Amino acid sequence: MTQSNSEYKKDSKLITAHYAENYEHYYNAIVPPIFMNSLNVFEHIDAYYDCDTKDINTYVYGRVQNPTVRIVEEKIAALEHGAKAALFASGMAATTTAILSTCKMGSNVVCLRNAYGPVKTFLDNYCVKHMGMTVTYVKGDLLEEYEQAVTDKTDLIMLESPSSVVFSLQDIRGVVKIAHQHGAKTIIDNTFCTPIYQQPLDMGVDLVMHTLSKYMGGHSDLIGGVLASKDEDLMNYMLDQRELIGGIIGPVEAWLVLRGLRSLEVRVAQHNQTALKVAKYLENHPKVKRVYYPGLKSHPQYELMKTQQTGNTGLLSFEINGTVEQAKAVVNNLSIFKIGVSWGGFESLACMPQLRLDEKTCNWLGAGQGIIRLHCGLEGAENLIADLASALEKI
Ligand SMILES: *Cc1c(COP(=O)(O)O)cnc(C)c1O
């Protein structure tokens, strides 16, 4: 199959269907097996000591590499136009390995204010506390802010565009330029767009991170993460660090990601269509104050969105014209939308990510305690709109 692998490399549909699958290695089964082994054996002791664990056909120990894991890594590297990818046991394992491997004692990190909460907690409670690092948070919509934030101590700039509660964007190409002028690396959380709708490595970003627990898995039945880069040396270093920190994904989860990737493109297209219909419905509803969705023309960064994304997916937020108690009632009145965190699966979900935050923190993040986040699943736009209509009707 290797001769066709290079032909597949540019086409996301062929990548998810066939790329990096060497059927002859597993009895021509159309779906690769779950390699459920912790170790591999060798014919001679020298063969063991002389092997190159970065070689595509060499496996030694399950904390280092696994054939099922490797197939998914090759697919995601190809989808992201990277040289290599590394799978992790969670999105957080991927992010923390990237931070620990690009920063050192005394490093400064410039991070988006609206970045995923636990990432900020890790920076504040681990990197600052245990490694003497500093963190500078930026709102992220003006490049001047990055110019001012970056110092000669900055080793990493952390982006999440769009962010996943208020859907703010960063000018990715602009931030990359500033970072590289100062010798800092950039990492972006690309979970919302997936590689189908945004290719940050082509815009110069050093590392792309995803939680596989969302769209890449797509069925709400696994936790996983991934890093990818065009820089092969950097990725080999990440693989070495993964081996030491110990955060490789398990083979079952990797196999579930493989299953999820098969339908990634058709799923995100459907999520996109549904979320846009829901966002437009909410935007025209008299009880709704504001809708946050980058696919809406009213999004303040819609023009920037079109220069760096080719689509949006199923997540959006809105605020009602009313009290926090009324917002809670809307969420409690929903029936198809279940109440829960996470997103990216087949099911629609609602949550209130800022409900327990104080007013000062809410202002800092740019939205109130009453903000409602929806994940539009695959149950059909008409059904979801009817569910929202009835929940809003009751307040
Ligand atoms: C869920 C999430 C993560 C964390 O991923 P885990 O797999 O749960 O560790 C990171 N970033 C974003 C935007 C997320 O939504």
The ligand as an SDF file (V2000), in Angstrom:
LIG
                    3D

 15 15  0  0  0  0  0  0  0  0999 V2000
  -11.8960   19.1770   26.3450 C   0  0  0  0  0  0  0  0  0  0  0  0
  -10.9000   20.1860   25.9050 C   0  0  0  0  0  0  0  0  0  0  0  0
   -9.5360   20.0390   26.1930 C   0  0  0  0  0  0  0  0  0  0  0  0
   -9.0110   18.9490   27.0870 C   0  0  0  0  0  0  0  0  0  0  0  0
   -9.0190   17.7120   26.4910 O   0  0  0  0  0  0  0  0  0  0  0  0
   -9.0140   16.3610   27.3900 P   0  0  0  0  0  0  0  0  0  0  0  0
   -8.9640   15.3020   26.3610 O   0  0  0  0  0  0  0  0  0  0  0  0
  -10.2630   16.3760   28.2050 O   0  0  0  0  0  0  0  0  0  0  0  0
   -7.7960   16.4150   28.2450 O   0  0  0  0  0  0  0  0  0  0  0  0
   -8.6630   20.9640   25.6710 C   0  0  0  0  0  0  0  0  0  0  0  0
   -9.0860   21.9820   24.9000 N   0  0  0  0  0  0  0  0  0  0  0  0
  -10.3840   22.1710   24.6120 C   0  0  0  0  0  0  0  0  0  0  0  0
  -10.7860   23.3290   23.7710 C   0  0  0  0  0  0  0  0  0  0  0  0
  -11.3270   21.2840   25.1270 C   0  0  0  0  0  0  0  0  0  0  0  0
  -12.6280   21.5000   24.8600 O   0  0  0  0  0  0  0  0  0  0  0  0
  1  2  1  0
  2  3  1  0
  2 14  2  0
  3  4  1  0
  3 10  2  0
  4  5  1  0
  5  6  1  0
  6  7  2  0
  6  8  1  0
  6  9  1  0
 10 11  1  0
 11 12  2  0
 12 13  1  0
 12 14  1  0
 14 15  1  0
M  END
$$$$
